[in-house]
Amino acid sequence: MDGAAAVIGRLLEWYLGPAPPVALRCWDGSRWGDPGAGLQVDVRSPDSVRRLLWDPGELGLARAHVAGELDFDGSVFDLLGLRDRLVDRDADAGLDLTWRERAVLVRDAKRLGVLGRRPEPPPEEARMRGRRHSKGRDRAAISHHYDVGNDFYRLVLGPSMTYSCALFPTPSTTLEDAQALKYEHICRKLGLEPGQRLLDVGCGWGGMVLHAAEHHGVRATGITISEQQAVLAQERVRAAGLEDRVEIRLQDYRDVADGPYDAISSIGMFEHVGMAQVRAYFERLLQLLRPGGRLLNHAISRTSGEGPLDPGSFPGRYVFPDGQLHEVGRTVSAMQDLGLECRDVESLREHYARTLRCWVANLEADWDRAVTFAGAPRARVWRLYMAGSAVAFEAHRLNVHQTLAVRTAANGTSGMPATRPDAVRSPRRLVSR
């Protein structure tokens, strides 16, 4: 009688053809596939198969992995490659099986005990309450994503504590230098000068405001609605001796009322702004910007169309509850409809793929400590999300754009240079403390 591994292996062959590049080890001790395969998958419980029967595809696989019912030895990128082959094989039509094959599949499923009620989702899955994109619900969504623990994020992100796309001018550029170069790139686009006021919306752990104050002499205000981010950002400001020039606030952008600012940056925050809030978001930032002031919006974008993340997807359930990815053309239109003049749009897609691969490498290099800081389920979530995002950027399923706009004066004066400044060339001088 076939064990569980033979049954699941037969299903894989129906999907992928003979001898797919994976070996299986199952809860009943059975094995299937080439033991020398680079990807070894442990199916530790009948619940893992039950989840896939109830939620075929990405969500079922993710739930089983987060719950620890399905794990692997090998590269997470190989696992994602297998996932993509399974999804691409027939996401809509299902298995092309004969009636006899279907009968065998049902018989085997009954014998293995994988039929039954849908297992409860792992507790790490977000359960949002209240009106979408109300201030309270937005705080809860941000807390789910960012309040995982500062020690965990420091391990993943490195000393810069920067959770957005870096800028790698050369193959040998380090992640730390690449993040400093990204901040410098933004500062130059904004034309920052000593004494100016900068507002950083969604300031994270303070990287942008620290860099701008230290290297450009601005007076910077950073706002976040993540309590853990705010606490650490304030500590970093004190450690840098920049309390006289940098203020960190636990504040929603809708509550900022102390404009005008000379420049506004928003780096990796726009993804949390809902479609219905886009006009109000840019309207508020416009009100806070002086005439001639510049706004830079740095955000992950959809390659086409617009809409919320699929609430039934892995990112929608575990990573970005209520997340929204906007198509860059619509972002530009939303800015210009309000009178913000768009002056520059730059894609950093390949840079984000490399950034994410650096973060995955950091996480895997210190996996045991990551599990200590955040727990094994949360560490699995972040590894899947970051590796999957890297693949999506590489395949152009996702993009990331910096969109620069100016509040042009009534007489048409923008104060913008005729051409964009040259790229940064001296990373060693720009690494923030």
ROGU-628641 format. One line per 5 residues: their letters; for each residue x, y, z of C-alpha. Coordinates in Angstrom, 2 decimals, padded with zeros to 5 digits, m for minus. Layout:
BEGIN
A = X Y Z ~ ...
***
This chain:
BEGIN
MDGAA = 000.00 000.00 000.00 ~ 001.34 003.42 m000.96 ~ 002.42 005.78 001.78 ~ 001.54 009.46 001.93 ~ 004.69 010.49 000.03
AVIGR = 003.84 008.28 m002.95 ~ 000.32 009.70 m003.13 ~ 001.50 013.32 m002.98 ~ 004.35 012.55 m005.38 ~ 001.91 011.10 m007.89
LLEWY = m000.09 014.32 m007.65 ~ 003.07 016.37 m008.29 ~ 003.83 014.30 m011.37 ~ 000.31 014.89 m012.68 ~ 000.98 018.61 m012.35
LGPAP = 004.66 018.86 m013.31 ~ 005.52 015.81 m015.37 ~ 007.90 012.94 m014.55 ~ 010.63 013.35 m011.93 ~ 010.09 016.93 m010.73
PVALR = 013.15 018.38 m008.91 ~ 011.90 017.73 m005.37 ~ 011.97 014.98 m002.77 ~ 009.25 014.39 m000.16 ~ 009.35 013.18 003.44
CWDGS = 005.93 012.61 005.03 ~ 004.41 012.29 008.49 ~ 004.01 008.52 008.14 ~ 007.73 008.00 007.47 ~ 007.30 007.46 003.75
RWGDP = 009.58 009.09 001.18 ~ 009.32 009.90 m002.51 ~ 011.61 011.38 m005.14 ~ 015.34 011.70 m005.58 ~ 017.01 011.96 m002.15
GAGLQ = 019.76 013.98 m003.83 ~ 017.34 016.67 m005.03 ~ 018.26 020.18 m003.96 ~ 014.77 020.76 m002.54 ~ 013.59 018.43 000.23
VDVRS = 010.03 019.07 001.40 ~ 008.78 017.80 004.76 ~ 005.02 017.20 004.85 ~ 004.65 016.85 008.61 ~ 000.91 016.53 009.07
PDSVR = m002.26 015.48 007.21 ~ m003.48 019.02 007.99 ~ m000.97 020.41 005.47 ~ m002.68 018.46 002.68 ~ m006.11 019.31 004.08
RLLWD = m005.26 023.01 003.86 ~ m004.32 022.60 000.20 ~ m007.57 020.81 m000.55 ~ m009.58 023.63 001.00 ~ m007.39 026.49 m000.32
PGELG = m005.46 025.28 m003.38 ~ m002.43 027.32 m004.38 ~ m000.50 030.02 m002.57 ~ m002.71 030.56 000.48 ~ m003.00 026.87 001.37
LARAH = 000.73 026.34 000.97 ~ 001.51 029.43 003.05 ~ m000.84 028.44 005.86 ~ 000.70 024.97 006.05 ~ 004.22 026.41 006.11
VAGEL = 003.46 029.13 008.67 ~ 001.82 026.51 010.92 ~ 004.94 024.34 010.69 ~ 003.04 021.50 009.01 ~ 005.09 021.84 005.82
DFDGS = 008.77 022.78 005.81 ~ 011.75 022.37 003.53 ~ 015.52 021.99 003.29 ~ 017.10 023.90 000.44 ~ 016.67 027.31 m001.13
VFDLL = 013.48 029.24 m000.54 ~ 013.86 030.47 m004.12 ~ 013.74 026.86 m005.38 ~ 010.57 026.36 m003.34 ~ 009.06 029.45 m004.94
GLRDR = 010.06 028.21 m008.37 ~ 008.14 024.99 m007.68 ~ 005.18 027.06 m006.46 ~ 005.18 029.10 m009.66 ~ 005.22 025.96 m011.76
LVDRD = 002.25 024.60 m009.81 ~ 000.34 027.85 m010.18 ~ 001.19 028.31 m013.86 ~ 000.34 024.71 m014.67 ~ m003.35 025.39 m014.42
ADAGL = m004.59 027.98 m011.99 ~ m008.06 028.00 m013.55 ~ m008.72 024.66 m015.21 ~ m007.45 022.38 m012.44 ~ m005.98 018.93 m012.95
DLTWR = m006.57 017.30 m016.30 ~ m007.32 013.87 m014.82 ~ m009.33 010.95 m016.10 ~ m012.30 009.79 m014.04 ~ m010.27 006.76 m012.99
ERAVL = m007.41 008.97 m011.78 ~ m009.85 011.14 m009.87 ~ m011.35 008.09 m008.19 ~ m007.87 006.94 m007.16 ~ m007.10 010.40 m005.78
VRDAK = m010.28 010.48 m003.66 ~ m009.67 006.94 m002.42 ~ m006.10 007.76 m001.40 ~ m007.18 011.01 000.29 ~ m009.71 009.11 002.40
RLGVL = m007.17 006.43 003.33 ~ m004.60 009.03 004.41 ~ m007.11 010.92 006.52 ~ m006.67 014.23 004.73 ~ m010.37 014.82 004.09
GRRPE = m012.34 016.71 006.70 ~ m013.12 020.15 008.02 ~ m010.99 023.16 007.05 ~ m008.23 023.69 009.66 ~ m008.22 026.99 011.49
PPPEE = m005.78 029.56 010.03 ~ m002.57 030.14 011.99 ~ m002.92 032.96 014.55 ~ m000.36 035.05 012.64 ~ m003.02 035.73 010.00
ARMRG = m004.39 039.28 010.22 ~ m007.99 039.74 011.28 ~ m008.92 043.33 010.61 ~ m011.90 045.05 012.24 ~ m013.62 048.38 011.65
RRHSK = m014.01 050.66 008.64 ~ m011.28 050.16 006.06 ~ m008.62 052.90 006.24 ~ m010.12 054.56 009.27 ~ m007.34 055.85 011.53
GRDRA = m007.89 053.06 014.05 ~ m007.87 050.27 011.47 ~ m004.82 051.75 009.74 ~ m002.98 051.74 013.08 ~ m003.88 048.07 013.54
AISHH = m002.70 047.20 010.01 ~ 000.58 049.04 010.52 ~ 001.09 047.40 013.91 ~ 000.55 043.96 012.37 ~ 003.34 044.59 009.87
YDVGN = 005.86 046.79 011.68 ~ 005.51 046.00 015.38 ~ 007.09 042.56 014.96 ~ 010.04 043.61 017.09 ~ 012.89 046.04 016.53
DFYRL = 015.49 043.34 017.21 ~ 014.00 041.19 014.45 ~ 014.03 044.05 011.96 ~ 017.60 045.02 012.90 ~ 018.69 041.46 012.12
VLGPS = 016.93 041.47 008.73 ~ 017.59 045.04 007.58 ~ 021.08 045.54 008.94 ~ 022.46 048.62 010.74 ~ 020.65 051.12 008.49
MTYSC = 017.25 049.89 009.77 ~ 015.85 050.93 006.40 ~ 012.82 049.02 005.12 ~ 012.63 050.22 001.52 ~ 014.43 049.79 m001.79
ALFPT = 018.16 050.55 m001.70 ~ 020.22 051.96 m004.59 ~ 023.14 049.83 m005.83 ~ 025.37 051.72 m008.32 ~ 027.85 048.83 m008.60
PSTTL = 027.81 045.04 m008.08 ~ 030.10 045.44 m005.07 ~ 028.02 048.09 m003.25 ~ 027.03 046.88 000.22 ~ 023.46 047.03 001.49
EDAQA = 024.41 049.64 004.09 ~ 026.03 051.92 001.51 ~ 023.16 051.33 m000.93 ~ 020.62 052.53 001.64 ~ 022.67 055.67 002.34
LKYEH = 022.89 056.29 m001.41 ~ 019.13 055.95 m001.71 ~ 018.60 058.60 000.95 ~ 021.15 060.88 m000.71 ~ 019.46 060.34 m004.08
ICRKL = 016.16 061.47 m002.56 ~ 017.73 064.44 m000.75 ~ 019.21 065.68 m004.03 ~ 015.94 065.26 m005.87 ~ 014.26 067.31 m003.15
GLEPG = 016.97 069.97 m003.41 ~ 017.48 070.07 000.36 ~ 019.47 072.98 001.79 ~ 020.53 073.89 005.35 ~ 017.74 075.34 007.47
QRLLD = 014.88 073.98 005.34 ~ 012.00 072.05 006.89 ~ 011.52 068.43 005.79 ~ 008.53 066.22 006.60 ~ 009.05 062.46 006.19
VGCGW = 005.69 060.67 006.09 ~ 005.95 057.11 007.36 ~ 009.46 057.67 008.68 ~ 010.07 054.10 009.86 ~ 013.05 053.95 012.20
GGMVL = 014.22 057.43 011.19 ~ 016.75 056.73 008.44 ~ 015.69 059.50 006.07 ~ 015.39 062.27 008.65 ~ 018.72 061.32 010.24
HAAEH = 020.48 061.37 006.87 ~ 018.88 064.63 005.75 ~ 019.70 066.42 009.02 ~ 023.28 065.12 009.21 ~ 024.28 065.59 005.56
HGVRA = 022.06 068.49 004.44 ~ 021.48 070.51 007.61 ~ 017.68 070.48 007.44 ~ 015.21 070.58 010.31 ~ 013.37 067.29 009.90
TGITI = 010.13 065.89 011.25 ~ 009.39 062.18 010.90 ~ 005.94 060.73 011.53 ~ 004.88 057.11 011.96 ~ 001.89 055.29 013.46
SEQQA = 004.02 052.33 014.57 ~ 004.80 052.63 018.28 ~ 007.88 050.43 018.10 ~ 009.28 052.39 015.17 ~ 008.72 055.71 016.95
VLAQE = 010.48 054.54 020.14 ~ 013.59 053.33 018.32 ~ 013.68 056.29 015.92 ~ 013.69 058.66 018.91 ~ 016.53 056.67 020.47
RVRAA = 018.52 056.90 017.23 ~ 018.01 060.67 017.09 ~ 019.36 061.04 020.62 ~ 022.31 058.73 019.90 ~ 023.20 060.86 016.84
GLEDR = 023.02 064.08 018.87 ~ 020.43 065.53 016.50 ~ 017.60 066.37 018.92 ~ 017.88 070.05 017.95 ~ 017.21 069.26 014.28
VEIRL = 015.09 066.07 014.20 ~ 011.69 065.37 015.74 ~ 009.96 061.98 015.65 ~ 006.20 061.91 016.20 ~ 003.71 059.09 016.67
QDYRD = 001.22 060.75 014.35 ~ m001.08 060.04 011.38 ~ m000.38 062.17 008.29 ~ m004.01 063.30 008.43 ~ m003.29 065.00 011.77
VADGP = m000.20 067.00 010.77 ~ m001.04 070.70 010.93 ~ 002.24 072.61 011.31 ~ 003.11 073.41 007.70 ~ 004.40 074.81 005.52
YDAIS = 007.32 072.48 004.81 ~ 009.98 073.07 002.18 ~ 010.03 069.42 001.18 ~ 008.10 066.22 001.89 ~ 009.30 062.65 001.44
SIGMF = 007.13 059.55 001.62 ~ 009.20 056.37 001.31 ~ 007.40 053.02 001.39 ~ 004.26 054.42 003.02 ~ 001.97 054.93 000.00
EHVGM = 001.33 051.17 m000.17 ~ m000.79 051.56 002.97 ~ m002.99 054.32 001.50 ~ m006.25 052.96 000.12 ~ m007.66 053.78 m003.29
AQVRA = m010.42 055.88 m001.76 ~ m007.83 057.88 000.21 ~ m005.38 058.77 m002.59 ~ m006.87 062.17 m003.35 ~ m007.14 063.07 000.35
YFERL = m003.54 061.88 000.88 ~ m002.02 064.09 m001.81 ~ m004.37 066.94 m000.93 ~ m003.11 066.89 002.66 ~ 000.53 066.83 001.59
LQLLR = m000.10 069.67 m000.86 ~ m001.57 071.76 001.97 ~ 001.57 071.15 004.04 ~ 003.95 072.16 001.21 ~ 005.03 075.73 000.53
PGGRL = 004.84 077.12 m003.04 ~ 007.98 075.88 m004.79 ~ 008.29 073.00 m002.33 ~ 008.94 069.49 m003.57 ~ 007.29 066.15 m002.81
LNHAI = 008.88 062.76 m003.46 ~ 006.64 059.68 m003.32 ~ 008.58 056.39 m003.29 ~ 006.28 053.37 m003.56 ~ 005.92 049.81 m004.80
SRTSG = 003.57 049.86 m007.78 ~ 001.45 047.50 m009.81 ~ 002.55 046.83 m013.35 ~ m000.99 047.39 m014.64 ~ m004.41 048.19 m013.26
EGPLD = m005.11 049.15 m009.69 ~ m006.75 047.62 m006.68 ~ m006.19 046.23 m003.22 ~ m004.07 043.18 m002.65 ~ m006.22 040.08 m003.02
PGSFP = m007.56 039.61 000.54 ~ m007.33 035.86 m000.04 ~ m003.65 035.99 m000.99 ~ m000.71 035.27 001.27 ~ 000.47 038.94 001.32
GRYVF = m003.07 040.18 001.91 ~ m003.63 037.84 004.87 ~ m000.19 037.81 006.52 ~ 001.91 040.78 005.44 ~ 000.00 043.83 004.16
PDGQL = m003.57 043.72 005.45 ~ m005.59 046.39 003.61 ~ m002.55 047.00 001.38 ~ m002.94 048.91 m001.87 ~ m000.52 048.96 m004.80
HEVGR = m001.17 051.76 m007.28 ~ m000.22 051.91 m010.93 ~ 002.34 054.68 m011.39 ~ 000.43 056.45 m014.18 ~ m002.58 056.84 m011.91
TVSAM = m000.34 058.12 m009.14 ~ 001.02 060.81 m011.45 ~ m002.52 061.72 m012.53 ~ m003.69 061.95 m008.92 ~ m000.84 064.36 m008.14
QDLGL = m001.41 066.54 m011.17 ~ m005.20 066.65 m010.74 ~ m004.53 068.54 m007.49 ~ m002.02 070.95 m009.02 ~ 001.21 069.17 m008.09
ECRDV = 003.48 069.32 m011.13 ~ 005.14 065.95 m011.75 ~ 008.76 066.49 m012.79 ~ 010.44 063.09 m012.61 ~ 009.50 059.40 m012.47
ESLRE = 012.21 056.79 m011.90 ~ 011.90 053.01 m011.65 ~ 014.21 051.17 m009.26 ~ 012.77 047.71 m009.92 ~ 016.02 045.76 m010.23
HYART = 017.39 047.52 m007.15 ~ 014.47 046.31 m005.04 ~ 014.98 042.72 m006.15 ~ 018.60 042.92 m004.97 ~ 017.59 044.65 m001.71
LRCWV = 015.14 041.86 m000.91 ~ 017.68 039.16 m001.64 ~ 020.04 040.88 000.81 ~ 017.32 040.84 003.47 ~ 016.57 037.16 002.85
ANLEA = 020.29 036.38 003.17 ~ 020.45 038.29 006.48 ~ 017.44 036.40 007.82 ~ 018.68 032.97 006.81 ~ 022.22 033.64 008.03
DWDRA = 020.90 034.22 011.57 ~ 017.74 032.12 011.48 ~ 017.86 030.86 015.07 ~ 018.09 034.38 016.51 ~ 015.30 035.54 014.19
VTFAG = 013.08 032.76 015.56 ~ 014.01 033.82 019.09 ~ 013.01 037.43 018.36 ~ 009.80 036.90 016.37 ~ 008.85 033.23 016.67
APRAR = 009.17 030.56 013.99 ~ 005.80 031.25 012.30 ~ 006.51 034.97 011.88 ~ 010.05 034.30 010.63 ~ 008.59 031.91 008.03
VWRLY = 006.10 034.59 006.94 ~ 008.81 037.16 006.41 ~ 011.11 034.78 004.53 ~ 008.31 033.77 002.14 ~ 007.18 037.35 001.66
MAGSA = 010.63 038.81 001.00 ~ 011.78 035.99 m001.28 ~ 008.47 036.01 m003.16 ~ 008.69 039.77 m003.58 ~ 012.24 039.51 m004.94
VAFEA = 011.04 037.04 m007.57 ~ 008.08 039.28 m008.41 ~ 010.34 042.30 m009.00 ~ 012.72 040.23 m011.11 ~ 009.83 038.95 m013.24
HRLNV = 008.30 042.48 m013.56 ~ 005.16 041.44 m011.71 ~ 005.95 044.34 m009.34 ~ 007.73 047.65 m009.78 ~ 008.84 050.50 m007.54
HQTLA = 008.87 054.16 m008.56 ~ 010.12 057.43 m007.17 ~ 007.77 060.17 m008.33 ~ 008.95 063.76 m007.81 ~ 006.48 066.63 m007.91
VRTAA = 006.61 070.33 m007.08 ~ 004.00 072.78 m005.84 ~ 004.51 075.24 m008.66 ~ 003.99 078.90 m007.75 ~ 001.06 080.86 m009.18
NGTSG = 003.32 082.56 m011.74 ~ 004.55 079.19 m013.00 ~ 007.90 079.25 m011.19 ~ 008.95 075.78 m010.03 ~ 012.48 076.39 m008.75
MPATR = 013.48 073.09 m010.34 ~ 016.84 072.64 m012.11 ~ 016.68 072.17 m015.84 ~ 018.12 068.66 m015.55 ~ 018.29 066.05 m012.83
PDAVR = 021.57 066.13 m010.84 ~ 024.22 063.50 m011.59 ~ 024.07 060.21 m009.69 ~ 025.80 059.97 m006.34 ~ 029.40 058.77 m006.58
SPRRL = 030.82 058.72 m003.03 ~ 029.03 056.16 m000.86 ~ 031.63 056.07 001.92 ~ 030.94 059.68 002.89 ~ 027.17 059.19 003.05
VSR = 026.61 056.31 005.43 ~ 024.37 057.57 008.24 ~ 025.16 056.76 011.82
***
